[in-house]
């Protein structure tokens, strides 16, 4: 996104003869090469209603917020821009304060594989008054949501599983991972090489150009922080204000995405257990943190012996830890209560009772154990595996699991286990070399169980001109506009309004109620 050259009017005063002489003096090699992506950069966008049908809740929310939607055409393969084309779906709520308009703010809510087209309304609400100065643009990345889809027709929405308690269980999961990889190769093989963060970043730049903008601002959560790191490295000078919330250390982004998060998840589990113990009358999981943690361990051991019956589903040793991980990302009473109800359901099932799972647990089981969210899991895995090569030898993973199992029997068999990337085709491109510095605003909670705080500190060190806003004392993934910290939200909004980073890093304190 090169800016338009300044001083056009002044240059127009040059005589035709002088201009012609200057052009003639240029050697042929110095003349501007034609833009191979010109047809994409100069495309005309057709804006329409975001509502796809009577049951389209996302579309209705966008419509109510004043958004319009469009499809942006991009090449499937950027090395062959004249080849097959795919589309990227976007939404836009236009700035109302046109006199002080900053430009577009592109959104990515993470995943990878998460749709962001529907995020514009709640992000605008978080932005408060400054929202009027931005076109807030939600983007469904390639192969996600309303963009050209990628679906491997999996029986699950998540490729991640626990290794189980013994070698037989581990081998079973190796076979499962290979089966998923084979399904993708058979059903989506032509798209897989192009499902990468680098290509998603290239799509973002086509979106920028198609919107007619010299630069974009960007708000990325979780995986979206890595996407922001890649975009700003591939396209230097094409961003204005950049906010990364839930920061990934680019040096630790790999095909083994969960590896290293055990400690932060154990910390989050202990925090939730203290909360549940204070509400033993409601949930019956134990009157102390230790008793609640012992209840979770009994459930894990019971699922390892015999799969737990929960409605139409069976919860075994491979899935139970994944359910626990799903319960630990949001630090608030509602999320804690949902998880506590789910643990109570699993406890009752482990005691042989007939259980209809509560809504939260039913949703997680549907996600993990049915094909309902196959497109999400397919796209997520394709991007992770397409970005980085994984070890091919199952013994590497087995040794890792065994090495860490004793210190963490619940989470380590998931975070160190193999996944379909072990059976994936090698990536076509090397990982992006992340730039040396960028004046960005970084946001992270100290107890984030997904993108742990060390990652934010590492990127802050790599980018010395950046600033870090820390939420202390919360086991929270994604803070701005989500957790409810006025300190964090005000810091981000001040940066978006003025375009100037704080003089120094900012420390914020978690709410007293959690």
Buried (B, 14 or more C-beta within 10 A) or exposed (E): BEEEEEEEEEEEEEEEEEEEEEEEEEEEEEEEEEEBBEEBBEBEBEEEEBBEEEEBEBBBBBBEBEBBBBBBBBBBBBEEBEEEBBBBBBBBBBBEEEEEBBBBBBBBBBBBBBBBBBBBBBBBEBBBEBBBBBBBBBBBBBBBBBBBBBBBEBBBBBBBBBBBBEEEBBBBBBEBBBBBBEBBBEBBEEBBBBBBBBBBBBBBBBBBBBBEBBBBBBBBBBBBBBBBBBBBBBBEEBBBBBBBBBBBBBEBBBBBBBBBBBBBBBBBBBBBBBBBBBBBEEBBBBBEBEBBBBBBEBBBBBBBEEBBBBBEBBBBBBBBBBBBBBBBBBBBEEBBBBBBBBBBBBBBBBEEEEBEBBEBBBBBBBBBBBBBBBBBBBBBBBBBBBBBBBBEEBEBBBEBBBEBBEEBBBBBBBBBBBBBBBBBBEBBBEBBEBBEEBBBBBBBBBBBBBBBBBBBBBBBEBBEEBBBBBBEBBBBBBBBBBBBBEBBBBBBBBBBBEEEBEEEEBEBEBBEEB
